[in-house]
Amino acid sequence: MILIGERINGMFKDVGKAIRNKDPEAIQRWAKSQTEAGAHYLDLNVGPTAEDKVAAMKWLVEVVQEVTDLPLCLDSTDYDAIEAGLKLCKKPAIINSCPADREKIERVFPMAKEYKAKVIGLTMDKKGIPKDRDARTALAMELVAAADEFGLPLEDLFIDPLILPVNVAQEHAPEVLETIRNVKTLSSPPPKTIIGLSNVSQKALDRSLVDRTMMVMAMAMGLDAAILNVEDEALIDAIATARILLNQDIYADSYLKAFRARQIS
Protein backbone atom coordinates (compact mmCIF):
# COMPACT_ATOMS: atom_id res chain seq x y z
CA MET A 1 0.00 0.00 0.00
CA ILE A 2 1.44 3.35 -1.09
CA LEU A 3 0.75 6.04 1.50
CA ILE A 4 0.89 9.66 0.36
CA GLY A 5 0.91 12.30 3.08
CA GLU A 6 -1.84 14.85 2.51
CA ARG A 7 -0.95 17.63 4.92
CA ILE A 8 1.21 20.04 2.86
CA ASN A 9 -1.77 21.59 1.13
CA GLY A 10 -2.57 25.27 0.92
CA MET A 11 -6.19 24.48 1.74
CA PHE A 12 -5.07 24.06 5.34
CA LYS A 13 -4.87 27.45 7.01
CA ASP A 14 -1.40 27.05 8.51
CA VAL A 15 0.10 25.79 5.24
CA GLY A 16 -1.67 28.41 3.13
CA LYS A 17 -0.34 31.16 5.39
CA ALA A 18 3.18 29.69 5.28
CA ILE A 19 3.11 29.61 1.48
CA ARG A 20 1.87 33.21 1.21
CA ASN A 21 4.53 34.43 3.67
CA LYS A 22 7.32 32.20 2.30
CA ASP A 23 7.78 30.88 5.84
CA PRO A 24 9.33 27.40 5.72
CA GLU A 25 8.79 26.47 9.39
CA ALA A 26 5.30 24.95 9.18
CA ILE A 27 6.01 23.34 5.82
CA GLN A 28 9.17 21.63 7.00
CA ARG A 29 7.56 20.56 10.26
CA TRP A 30 4.82 18.74 8.33
CA ALA A 31 7.36 17.28 5.91
CA LYS A 32 9.41 15.82 8.75
CA SER A 33 6.47 14.55 10.80
CA GLN A 34 4.85 12.81 7.82
CA THR A 35 8.17 11.27 6.86
CA GLU A 36 8.59 9.97 10.41
CA ALA A 37 5.02 8.60 10.32
CA GLY A 38 5.88 6.36 7.36
CA ALA A 39 4.65 8.21 4.26
CA HIS A 40 6.04 6.97 0.94
CA TYR A 41 5.33 10.25 -0.88
CA LEU A 42 4.39 13.76 0.20
CA ASP A 43 1.60 15.53 -1.64
CA LEU A 44 2.39 19.21 -2.29
CA ASN A 45 -0.45 21.58 -3.17
CA VAL A 46 0.07 25.36 -3.15
CA GLY A 47 -3.67 25.91 -2.68
CA PRO A 48 -6.12 28.23 -4.38
CA THR A 49 -4.87 31.53 -2.96
CA ALA A 50 -1.26 31.49 -4.18
CA GLU A 51 -0.92 34.44 -6.55
CA ASP A 52 1.90 32.91 -8.60
CA LYS A 53 1.41 29.15 -8.54
CA VAL A 54 4.57 28.43 -10.54
CA ALA A 55 6.78 30.36 -8.12
CA ALA A 56 4.92 28.92 -5.12
CA MET A 57 5.36 25.33 -6.30
CA LYS A 58 9.07 25.83 -6.96
CA TRP A 59 9.51 27.28 -3.47
CA LEU A 60 7.49 24.48 -1.89
CA VAL A 61 9.49 21.73 -3.61
CA GLU A 62 12.80 23.29 -2.60
CA VAL A 63 11.75 23.84 1.02
CA VAL A 64 10.43 20.29 1.45
CA GLN A 65 13.46 18.67 -0.15
CA GLU A 66 15.71 20.45 2.35
CA VAL A 67 14.37 18.21 5.13
CA THR A 68 13.24 14.94 3.52
CA ASP A 69 14.38 12.54 0.82
CA LEU A 70 10.86 11.28 0.12
CA PRO A 71 9.60 11.55 -3.46
CA LEU A 72 6.86 14.09 -4.06
CA CYS A 73 3.33 14.11 -5.45
CA LEU A 74 2.79 17.48 -7.15
CA ASP A 75 -0.84 18.50 -6.86
CA SER A 76 -2.26 21.31 -8.98
CA THR A 77 -4.63 22.11 -11.82
CA ASP A 78 -1.93 24.47 -13.13
CA TYR A 79 0.29 22.22 -15.22
CA ASP A 80 2.92 24.92 -15.65
CA ALA A 81 3.31 24.86 -11.87
CA ILE A 82 3.59 21.08 -11.89
CA GLU A 83 6.23 21.15 -14.62
CA ALA A 84 8.23 23.78 -12.75
CA GLY A 85 8.14 21.51 -9.69
CA LEU A 86 9.10 18.41 -11.68
CA LYS A 87 12.25 20.15 -12.90
CA LEU A 88 13.38 20.52 -9.28
CA CYS A 89 12.39 17.08 -7.95
CA LYS A 90 15.36 14.96 -6.91
CA LYS A 91 13.37 11.74 -7.37
CA PRO A 92 10.66 10.75 -9.88
CA ALA A 93 7.38 12.32 -8.77
CA ILE A 94 3.67 11.73 -9.17
CA ILE A 95 1.56 14.22 -11.13
CA ASN A 96 -1.71 14.84 -9.33
CA SER A 97 -3.78 14.88 -11.46
CA CYS A 98 -5.23 14.51 -14.98
CA PRO A 99 -8.91 14.04 -15.87
CA ALA A 100 -10.07 12.02 -18.86
CA ASP A 101 -10.06 15.15 -20.99
CA ARG A 102 -8.13 15.02 -24.28
CA GLU A 103 -6.63 18.49 -24.02
CA LYS A 104 -5.28 17.80 -20.54
CA ILE A 105 -4.12 14.30 -21.42
CA GLU A 106 -2.04 15.76 -24.24
CA ARG A 107 -0.41 18.16 -21.78
CA VAL A 108 0.16 15.76 -18.89
CA PHE A 109 1.12 12.37 -20.35
CA PRO A 110 4.07 13.59 -22.48
CA MET A 111 5.25 15.64 -19.48
CA ALA A 112 5.09 12.55 -17.29
CA LYS A 113 7.15 10.57 -19.76
CA GLU A 114 9.74 13.36 -20.09
CA TYR A 115 10.26 13.63 -16.34
CA LYS A 116 9.76 9.91 -15.60
CA ALA A 117 6.78 10.78 -13.43
CA LYS A 118 3.72 8.75 -12.54
CA VAL A 119 0.21 10.10 -13.23
CA ILE A 120 -2.99 10.11 -11.20
CA GLY A 121 -5.83 9.94 -13.70
CA LEU A 122 -9.29 11.08 -12.61
CA THR A 123 -12.52 9.37 -13.65
CA MET A 124 -14.08 12.65 -14.71
CA ASP A 125 -14.25 14.74 -17.86
CA LYS A 126 -15.68 18.12 -18.86
CA LYS A 127 -19.12 16.90 -17.82
CA GLY A 128 -17.94 16.35 -14.25
CA ILE A 129 -17.86 13.29 -12.01
CA PRO A 130 -20.22 10.52 -13.09
CA LYS A 131 -22.42 8.91 -10.50
CA ASP A 132 -22.26 5.25 -11.52
CA ARG A 133 -19.47 2.68 -11.72
CA ASP A 134 -19.89 1.98 -15.44
CA ALA A 135 -19.31 5.59 -16.46
CA ARG A 136 -16.36 5.88 -14.10
CA THR A 137 -14.88 2.67 -15.50
CA ALA A 138 -15.32 3.90 -19.09
CA LEU A 139 -13.36 7.05 -18.26
CA ALA A 140 -10.69 4.94 -16.60
CA MET A 141 -10.42 2.95 -19.84
CA GLU A 142 -9.81 6.20 -21.75
CA LEU A 143 -6.91 6.96 -19.42
CA VAL A 144 -5.50 3.45 -19.85
CA ALA A 145 -5.68 3.88 -23.64
CA ALA A 146 -3.92 7.24 -23.34
CA ALA A 147 -1.13 5.68 -21.30
CA ASP A 148 -0.58 3.15 -24.07
CA GLU A 149 -0.71 5.87 -26.73
CA PHE A 150 1.85 8.10 -25.04
CA GLY A 151 4.14 5.32 -23.84
CA LEU A 152 3.43 5.67 -20.13
CA PRO A 153 3.90 2.30 -18.37
CA LEU A 154 0.60 1.13 -16.94
CA GLU A 155 2.23 0.54 -13.56
CA ASP A 156 2.90 4.30 -13.52
CA LEU A 157 -0.80 5.16 -14.00
CA PHE A 158 -2.99 5.55 -10.91
CA ILE A 159 -6.75 5.68 -11.46
CA ASP A 160 -8.68 7.77 -8.94
CA PRO A 161 -12.44 6.99 -8.99
CA LEU A 162 -13.08 10.19 -7.00
CA ILE A 163 -14.78 9.56 -3.69
CA LEU A 164 -17.09 12.37 -2.57
CA PRO A 165 -18.17 13.33 0.98
CA VAL A 166 -20.47 10.66 2.34
CA ASN A 167 -22.67 13.23 4.08
CA VAL A 168 -23.76 14.77 0.76
CA ALA A 169 -23.11 12.00 -1.79
CA GLN A 170 -23.64 8.76 0.08
CA GLU A 171 -24.76 6.91 -3.03
CA HIS A 172 -21.34 7.43 -4.63
CA ALA A 173 -19.40 5.33 -2.10
CA PRO A 174 -20.43 1.87 -3.38
CA GLU A 175 -19.93 3.06 -6.97
CA VAL A 176 -16.35 4.07 -6.13
CA LEU A 177 -15.67 0.70 -4.51
CA GLU A 178 -16.97 -1.21 -7.51
CA THR A 179 -14.99 1.05 -9.86
CA ILE A 180 -11.79 0.12 -8.03
CA ARG A 181 -12.58 -3.55 -8.62
CA ASN A 182 -13.43 -2.92 -12.28
CA VAL A 183 -10.24 -0.96 -12.96
CA LYS A 184 -8.11 -3.94 -11.96
CA THR A 185 -9.59 -5.88 -14.91
CA LEU A 186 -8.95 -3.29 -17.63
CA SER A 187 -5.50 -4.35 -18.74
CA SER A 188 -2.57 -6.63 -18.03
CA PRO A 189 -0.76 -5.39 -16.09
CA PRO A 190 -3.57 -3.29 -14.65
CA PRO A 191 -3.18 0.35 -13.66
CA LYS A 192 -2.90 1.12 -9.99
CA THR A 193 -5.83 2.57 -8.05
CA ILE A 194 -5.81 5.47 -5.61
CA ILE A 195 -8.24 7.57 -3.61
CA GLY A 196 -8.04 10.89 -1.82
CA LEU A 197 -9.28 9.26 1.36
CA SER A 198 -10.11 12.31 3.46
CA ASN A 199 -12.63 13.52 0.88
CA VAL A 200 -15.08 10.86 2.03
CA SER A 201 -15.26 12.22 5.58
CA GLN A 202 -15.43 15.98 4.97
CA LYS A 203 -17.73 17.51 7.61
CA ALA A 204 -18.64 14.06 8.96
CA LEU A 205 -18.94 13.68 12.72
CA ASP A 206 -16.19 11.08 13.26
CA ARG A 207 -13.77 11.60 10.40
CA SER A 208 -11.20 9.04 11.50
CA LEU A 209 -13.80 6.28 11.75
CA VAL A 210 -15.26 7.08 8.33
CA ASP A 211 -11.79 7.25 6.78
CA ARG A 212 -10.52 3.97 8.14
CA THR A 213 -13.73 2.10 7.31
CA MET A 214 -13.64 3.36 3.72
CA MET A 215 -9.96 2.53 3.49
CA VAL A 216 -10.39 -1.08 4.55
CA MET A 217 -13.34 -1.57 2.19
CA ALA A 218 -11.36 -0.09 -0.70
CA MET A 219 -8.36 -2.29 0.07
CA ALA A 220 -10.60 -5.34 -0.21
CA MET A 221 -11.52 -4.15 -3.73
CA GLY A 222 -7.87 -3.88 -4.76
CA LEU A 223 -6.82 -0.35 -3.77
CA ASP A 224 -3.10 0.29 -4.24
CA ALA A 225 -2.56 3.78 -2.82
CA ALA A 226 -4.18 6.62 -0.91
CA ILE A 227 -3.60 10.26 -0.16
CA LEU A 228 -4.36 10.39 3.53
CA ASN A 229 -3.51 11.49 7.04
CA VAL A 230 -0.46 9.31 7.72
CA GLU A 231 -0.38 10.58 11.32
CA ASP A 232 -3.79 9.04 12.16
CA GLU A 233 -2.61 6.05 14.20
CA ALA A 234 -6.00 4.31 14.20
CA LEU A 235 -6.09 4.54 10.41
CA ILE A 236 -2.59 3.11 10.01
CA ASP A 237 -3.46 0.27 12.39
CA ALA A 238 -6.56 -0.49 10.31
CA ILE A 239 -4.45 -0.62 7.14
CA ALA A 240 -1.97 -2.97 8.79
CA THR A 241 -4.79 -5.24 10.00
CA ALA A 242 -6.49 -5.25 6.60
CA ARG A 243 -3.23 -6.38 5.00
CA ILE A 244 -3.18 -9.35 7.38
CA LEU A 245 -6.78 -10.27 6.63
CA LEU A 246 -6.20 -9.91 2.87
CA ASN A 247 -3.18 -12.24 3.18
CA GLN A 248 -0.82 -9.51 1.98
CA ASP A 249 1.40 -9.69 5.08
CA ILE A 250 2.30 -12.63 7.31
CA TYR A 251 0.54 -12.64 10.67
CA ALA A 252 2.55 -12.31 13.87
CA ASP A 253 1.40 -11.07 17.25
CA SER A 254 3.63 -8.04 16.70
CA TYR A 255 2.27 -7.27 13.22
CA LEU A 256 1.28 -3.67 14.07
CA LYS A 257 4.76 -2.91 15.33
CA ALA A 258 6.30 -4.70 12.35
CA PHE A 259 4.15 -2.76 9.87
CA ARG A 260 5.14 0.60 11.36
CA ALA A 261 8.80 -0.38 11.44
CA ARG A 262 8.65 -1.37 7.78
CA GLN A 263 6.96 1.90 6.83
CA ILE A 264 9.69 4.11 8.26
CA SER A 265 12.69 1.95 7.32
N, C-alpha and C positions, 0 to 999 in steps of 0.2 A: 504494500500500500504506500503510495507516494503522498506525503503530507506537505502541503504548501501553506506556510504561515500567512495569515490574512491581515495582520495588524498594521502594516506600514501602508496605510491607505488614507489619503487626504479627506475621506469622508468622516474619519474620526477627528474630533475637535483638536486634540492635542497634536496629532500628526499634521493636520491642515495648517494649524498655526505655525508649527515648526518649519513647514515648507515655505510658507509666506515670508517668514522672518529669516530664512536660511540659518536656522538654529539646529545644529546636528545632534544636540543632546538627546532629545526624545527619540529621534530616529534611530540613533545608534543603540540606545537602551533597548528598544524593541527588537532591533536586529540581533543583539547579543542574547536576550532572553528567549527569543524564539529558536535561535540556534541551540542554546542549552537545553531547550525542551524537546529537541529531536526533529525539528523541521528538516525536510530534504531540499526545499526551495523556499525563498521568501518572495511573496508577491509585493510588487511596488506599484502603487497607484498615486499619482500626484493630486488626484481629486478634481472636482469641478471648478474650484475657485482659483486655481493657479493661472495667472495672467499669461505667462509664457510657458506652455507645457513642455516644449522642447528643452528649454533651459532648466526647468524644474526637474525633468526626468534625468538629465545629465548630472545635475547636482545630487539627486537622490541616489543614483547608481554609485557615484564616487564616494559619497558619505557612507553608504552601507558597506561597500567593499573595503573600507578602511578597517572594519571591525569583524568581518566574517568572510569565510571562504565559500560559503554556500552559493550555489547557482541561483539565478534570479528568474522570476516570472514577471515580465513587464506588462503592465495592465493599463491600457488606455484605448480610447476610440480614436485618438490622434496618432496615426501611423508614422508621421514624421517624428513624433516624440519617441515612439517605440524604436524606430531605426537609430535615432541618436543614442538611445540607451544601449542598443545592441552593439554599437561600435565600441562601447566602453566596457562591456561585460568581459570578465576574465575567463568565464566558463560559458559553454553553450547554454542559452536561456530558453525560456518558454514565452511565446507571444500570446498574450491574453487580451483580445481574442479576435476571431473572425467569423461573422455570420455566413450563412449560405447565400451570399449575395455576390454575383459575378464580378462586379466592379471591385469589391473589397477582396475577394479571392485573388484577383489578378494583382493586387497590391501586396498582399500578405504572403502568399505561398512562395513566390520567387524570392522575397526578402528572407523568408525562413530558410530556404535552401542556401542563399548566399552566406548567411551568418551561422549556418548549421544549428538553427533553432528549431524547437518543437512548436506546434501550433495547437491552441485550444479552439476548436470549431464549434460554433453555436447552432443549435437546431432552431434557427429563426431566419427570416428573410425580411424583405421590405414590408411584408404584410404583418409582421410581428411574430409573437410566439404562438404556435398552434396549441390547441387544447389537447388533442388526442395523440396517442402513441404512434399511429400509422403516419400521420403527417410529420411528426418529429423524426421518425425513422427515415422517411423519404428525404428529408433535408440532410440527415446524417449521410445518406447514400450519395448525395450530391457532393458533400465534402470529401468523402472517400474517393469518388471519381476525380475530384480536383487534385487530391494528393497524388494519384497515379499520373495524371496529366502533367503535373509540374515536377514530378520526380521527388516528392517528399515521401520518405519511408513511412509506411502505415504505422509502425511502432512509434513514430514521432508525431502522430496525430491523436489528439485527445478530443473526444466528442462530449460536449456538455449539453444534456437534455433540458437544462434550464428549470430548476426547481423554483417555484414561487412561494411566497409566504402562505403557510397553511391556514392562517386566520382569515385570509381573503380569497384564497384559491385552492381550497381543500381538495377539489376534484382533480387537480393537476398531479397530486402526489403519486397516486397509483399509475398514472400515465407515464410519469418520469421513470418510475421503477421498471415498468415493462419496456420502455425505450432502451434503458441500459441493457436489458437482456437481449433485445432485438439487435442492438448495435454489435454485439459480440458475434453475430452470425453473418455479418455483411461481407466479410472478406477473410482471406487466409494469407497472412496473419490478420487478425482483426485489429481495428484501431483501439486505442485505450479509451476509457470512459472516465469522466470527471464531473464533479458537481461543486458549486459554490455553496457549501453546506449551510452556512449561517443564514442564507436567504430564506430557508424554510421556516425559521423561527422568529423572523422579524416581528417585533411587538407581541410575541406570544408570552404567556405568563411565566413559564419555566423553560427558558431558552435551551439550557444545557440538556434537559430531558428530551425535548423535541429533537435537538441536533443529534444526540447519540442514538436515539431510536431510528431516525431516518438513516443515519450512517450505517447501522448494522443491517437494516433492510436492504439498502443499496449494495452493500458488500455481498449479500446473498445473491444478488442479481448479476454480480460480476464487476462491480465498481473497482477501478484501478487507482484512483487518485481523488483528492479533495482539497479544496482551499478552505481552511478551517482555523479554529482557535486551538493551536497546538499546546496552549498552556491550560486548557481545560482537562484536568486530570481524570475526571470521570469519563469524559469522552475518549481519551487515550486508552483507559482501561477497557472500555467497551470495544474499541477496535482490536485490542490485543485478545480479548476473549472471543470475539467473533472469528478471528483468525484460527483460534484453536478449534472452534466448533465447525468451521468450514474445512478443517484438515489442511490448513495452509502452514501451520506451525506445529511442532511436536509438543504435546502436553508435558508439563512438569509442574510440580506444586509451586515453583518459583517463576511461572511463566510471565507474570506481570513485571517482575523485576528484570527478567531476561529480555523482554520486549523493549523496555525502556533503555536498558544498557545497549541493546543493538541499535536503537534509534540514534543515540548520541555518540556512537563509536566512529 
